[in-house]
Amino acid sequence: MGFIGKRYYDYNSFIKSHFGERVQKISLDVGFSCPNRDGSKGFGGCTYCNNNTFNPEYCKPRKSIRWQLEQGMQFFAKRGKNNKYLAYFQAYTNTYSDSESLKELYLEALRVPNVVGLVIGTRPDCISDEIIDFLELLSKKYFISLDFGVESTNEATLLTVNRCHTYSDTVNAYQKCMNKGFHLGAHIIIGLPGETREEGLLHAIELSKLPINTLKIHHLQIVKNSVMAVQYKRNPEIFNLFALEEYVDFITDFIGYLRHDISIERFISEAPKDLLIAPKWGGVRKQEILDKIDKMLIKKNSWQGKFYIQNLESSGREILH
């Protein structure tokens, strides 16, 4: 795949290649919980998590799906013309309910005019065969994307952050969902406690083995009202948070090891200023960071997939630069 104007495969290009035009995602919160919050697997949630860090103002779980979608459409209409929308089931674990309730929620979103598909965020240990089959059926008419929170490919890290599932669970979930007609996404957090730079690069190698179409990359942010906020206050030495220039240097190496046909949807986290504890990058805007990434790729003469080797042995350590 060739990149148009970029040295990586950006998400806008992915969407335009599928729809032929811009399509806007609208986030939804329908009041789902999470298995390591409600006690079925654990309590307290993942140590880094405060769900309010990514919920837009129009996301109100007490409001109907139609209301949230219509409010989102009005919000984005002020920013530019959009004719098509994707209903983004974002908050918490959006396949964590009984199958009949889930089916009705998904169908309710698709009944709203101009909604052309679903993006469903979930955990790899919370997807049933029945829902996979239902999404396969929906994908014959709509754009369907199922996004799993991978967070780390390192088993020890997943245990440390109280993720309450293993990376083996992640691999198994993708194997069950592949070749079903819907798109598969992944979310990874860079810089979790205890992970070295080399282990961070290994995430790109392991993710490239999965049958994913899109990837969201977030750098670790410490946010208020999370378990990690308490850990950071008590033991800041266990964290090695990225300075901006360090992150740009790292991420431009990271995508060199990433399979070239994976569309990159995000490069950074964007927690609200009133919730963010660290790292603080001095109010640098998202576009400025993307520009820095573009310039660094040119400086290094690098691009997505430059170092990618298919069917790499699990360790992959011998090829890391």
C-alpha positions in Angstrom: 0.0 0.0 0.0 1.3 3.4 -0.9 0.8 6.4 1.5 -0.7 9.6 0.0 1.0 12.7 1.5 2.1 10.8 4.7 4.7 8.3 5.6 2.1 6.3 7.4 -1.4 5.0 6.6 -3.7 7.5 8.4 -7.3 6.8 9.4 -8.8 9.5 7.2 -7.4 7.8 4.2 -8.8 4.5 5.4 -12.3 6.0 5.8 -12.2 7.9 2.5 -11.1 4.7 0.7 -14.1 2.9 2.1 -16.8 5.6 1.9 -15.4 8.0 -0.7 -15.9 10.9 1.7 -15.5 12.1 5.2 -17.5 10.2 7.9 -17.7 11.4 11.5 -17.8 9.2 14.5 -20.2 10.2 17.3 -19.4 8.8 20.8 -22.1 7.1 22.8 -22.4 6.2 26.5 -25.3 3.8 27.1 -24.3 3.0 30.7 -22.3 -0.2 30.3 -20.1 -1.4 33.1 -16.8 -3.4 33.0 -16.0 -6.9 34.4 -13.1 -5.6 36.5 -15.3 -2.9 38.0 -18.5 -4.8 38.9 -16.7 -7.6 40.7 -17.1 -10.4 38.1 -13.4 -10.2 37.6 -12.2 -7.5 39.9 -12.9 -4.1 41.4 -11.6 -0.6 40.8 -11.0 -1.0 37.1 -7.7 -0.7 35.2 -5.3 1.4 37.2 -5.0 4.1 34.5 -8.7 4.5 33.9 -11.0 7.4 34.5 -13.7 7.0 31.8 -14.5 10.8 31.9 -11.2 11.5 30.2 -12.7 10.5 26.8 -16.4 11.1 27.0 -17.6 14.2 25.1 -20.1 16.5 26.8 -23.0 15.2 24.7 -22.4 11.7 26.0 -25.0 11.2 28.8 -25.8 7.6 29.7 -29.2 8.7 31.0 -30.2 9.9 27.4 -31.3 7.7 24.6 -29.0 6.6 21.8 -31.1 8.7 19.3 -30.7 11.8 21.5 -27.0 11.4 21.9 -26.5 10.8 18.1 -28.7 13.8 17.2 -26.8 16.0 19.7 -23.5 14.8 18.3 -24.7 15.6 14.7 -25.6 19.1 15.8 -22.2 19.5 17.5 -20.2 18.4 14.4 -22.4 20.3 12.0 -20.9 23.5 13.5 -17.5 22.3 12.5 -18.1 21.3 8.9 -20.3 19.4 6.6 -20.9 15.7 7.4 -23.4 13.6 5.6 -22.6 10.3 7.2 -21.9 9.2 10.7 -20.7 6.2 12.7 -22.2 5.4 16.0 -19.3 4.9 18.4 -20.1 2.8 21.4 -17.1 4.0 23.4 -17.6 4.2 27.2 -16.5 1.1 29.1 -17.2 -2.4 27.7 -19.8 -2.2 24.9 -20.4 -6.0 24.4 -20.8 -6.6 28.2 -24.5 -7.4 28.5 -26.9 -10.0 27.4 -27.1 -10.6 23.7 -30.7 -9.5 23.1 -30.1 -6.2 24.8 -26.9 -5.6 22.8 -28.6 -6.4 19.5 -31.4 -3.9 20.2 -29.0 -1.1 21.2 -27.0 -1.6 18.0 -30.1 -1.7 15.8 -31.4 1.5 17.6 -28.3 3.3 16.6 -28.5 2.1 13.0 -32.1 3.3 12.7 -31.1 7.0 13.1 -30.9 8.7 9.7 -27.4 9.2 8.3 -25.8 6.6 10.6 -24.0 4.2 8.2 -22.3 1.9 10.7 -21.1 1.1 14.2 -17.7 1.3 16.0 -17.9 -0.9 19.1 -15.2 -0.6 21.8 -14.8 -3.6 24.1 -12.5 -6.0 25.8 -11.1 -9.2 24.3 -12.6 -11.3 27.1 -16.1 -9.9 26.6 -17.2 -11.0 23.2 -19.6 -13.9 22.5 -20.0 -16.1 19.5 -23.6 -14.9 19.2 -22.6 -11.3 19.0 -19.8 -12.1 16.6 -22.4 -13.8 14.3 -24.8 -10.8 14.7 -22.1 -8.3 13.7 -21.2 -10.5 10.7 -24.8 -10.2 9.6 -24.9 -6.5 10.1 -21.7 -6.0 8.2 -23.4 -7.2 5.0 -25.3 -3.9 5.0 -23.4 -1.5 7.3 -19.8 -0.6 8.2 -19.0 -2.5 11.4 -15.8 -2.1 13.4 -15.1 -4.0 16.6 -12.2 -2.4 18.6 -10.5 -4.3 21.3 -8.6 -2.7 24.2 -5.2 -4.6 23.9 -3.4 -2.0 26.0 -0.2 -4.1 26.2 1.1 -7.3 24.6 3.1 -8.0 27.8 1.4 -10.4 30.2 3.2 -9.0 33.2 2.1 -5.4 32.4 -1.5 -6.5 32.0 -1.4 -8.0 35.5 0.3 -4.8 36.9 -2.4 -2.5 35.6 -5.2 -4.8 36.8 -6.5 -5.4 33.3 -8.0 -8.7 34.4 -7.4 -10.5 31.1 -4.3 -11.9 29.4 -2.7 -11.2 26.0 -3.6 -14.8 25.1 -7.2 -13.8 25.6 -6.6 -10.9 23.1 -5.1 -13.2 20.5 -7.9 -15.7 20.9 -10.5 -13.0 20.5 -9.0 -11.7 17.2 -8.8 -15.3 15.9 -12.6 -15.7 16.6 -13.4 -12.5 14.8 -11.2 -12.6 11.8 -12.7 -13.1 8.3 -16.2 -12.3 9.5 -16.8 -9.3 7.2 -16.4 -6.6 9.8 -13.3 -4.5 10.6 -11.1 -5.1 13.6 -9.4 -2.3 15.6 -6.9 -2.3 18.5 -6.0 0.2 21.2 -2.5 0.2 22.8 -1.0 2.3 25.6 2.6 3.2 25.3 4.7 3.7 28.4 2.9 1.6 31.0 4.8 1.1 34.3 7.7 -1.3 34.0 7.9 -1.4 30.2 11.2 -0.5 28.6 11.7 1.2 25.3 12.5 -2.1 23.7 9.3 -3.7 25.0 7.4 -0.7 23.7 8.7 -1.4 20.2 7.9 -5.1 20.5 4.2 -4.1 20.8 4.4 -3.0 17.2 5.8 -6.4 16.1 3.1 -8.3 18.1 0.3 -6.1 17.0 1.3 -6.6 13.4 0.6 -10.4 13.8 -3.0 -9.7 14.6 -5.7 -9.4 11.9 -6.3 -5.7 12.7 -7.3 -3.0 10.2 -6.9 0.0 12.5 -4.8 1.0 15.6 -5.2 3.7 18.2 -2.0 4.6 20.0 -2.1 6.4 23.3 0.8 7.6 25.4 0.3 7.0 29.1 -1.3 9.9 30.9 -1.9 10.0 34.7 -5.4 11.3 35.3 -7.3 12.3 38.4 -9.6 9.9 40.1 -7.6 6.8 38.8 -5.7 4.3 40.9 -2.6 5.3 39.0 -3.0 8.8 40.2 -2.5 7.6 43.8 0.4 5.4 42.7 2.1 8.3 41.0 1.8 10.5 44.0 3.2 7.8 46.3 5.9 6.3 44.0 6.6 8.6 41.1 9.9 6.7 40.4 8.0 3.7 39.0 6.8 5.8 36.1 8.9 6.9 33.1 6.6 9.3 31.4 7.5 10.6 28.0 8.6 14.2 27.3 7.1 15.3 24.0 10.3 15.1 22.0 11.1 11.7 23.5 7.7 10.5 22.5 8.0 11.8 18.9 11.3 10.0 18.6 9.9 6.8 20.0 6.7 6.7 18.0 8.5 7.3 14.7 10.5 4.2 15.4 7.4 2.3 16.6 5.6 2.7 13.3 8.6 1.5 11.4 8.0 -1.9 13.0 4.2 -1.8 12.3 2.6 -3.6 9.4 2.1 -1.2 6.6 -1.6 -1.8 6.0 -2.7 -1.0 9.5 -4.4 2.4 9.5 -3.3 4.5 12.4 -6.3 6.3 14.0 -4.5 8.0 16.9 -1.0 8.8 18.0 -1.6 10.5 21.4 -3.9 10.6 24.4 -5.9 13.8 25.0 -7.2 13.9 28.5 -9.1 17.0 29.6 -6.8 19.6 31.1 -8.7 19.7 34.4 -8.2 15.9 34.8 -4.6 15.6 33.5 -1.9 15.2 36.2 1.1 14.2 34.0 2.8 14.5 31.6 2.0 18.0 30.6 3.4 19.1 27.2 2.8 22.8 27.6 -0.4 23.1 25.7 1.0 21.8 22.4 -1.9 21.2 20.0 -2.6 17.8 18.4 -1.8 19.1 14.9 1.6 20.4 16.1 2.5 17.0 17.4 1.4 15.3 14.1 3.6 17.8 12.3 6.5 16.9 14.5 6.0 13.2 13.7 5.9 14.0 10.0 9.1 16.0 10.2 10.9 13.3 12.3 9.9 10.6 9.8 11.5 12.7 7.0 14.6 13.4 9.1 15.0 9.6 9.8 14.0 8.7 6.3 11.6 6.2 7.8 8.0 5.1 7.2 5.4 2.7 8.4 6.5 -0.8 7.9 10.2 0.0 7.1 11.4 -2.6 9.6 8.4 -4.9 9.5 9.2 -8.6 9.0 6.3 -11.0 8.5 6.1 -14.2 10.5 8.7 -12.9 13.0 9.6 -15.1 15.9 7.8 -14.1 19.1 10.8 -12.4 20.7 11.8 -10.3 17.7 14.6 -8.8 19.8 17.3 -9.4 17.3 15.9 -6.9 14.8 15.3 -4.0 17.2 17.6 -1.1 16.4 
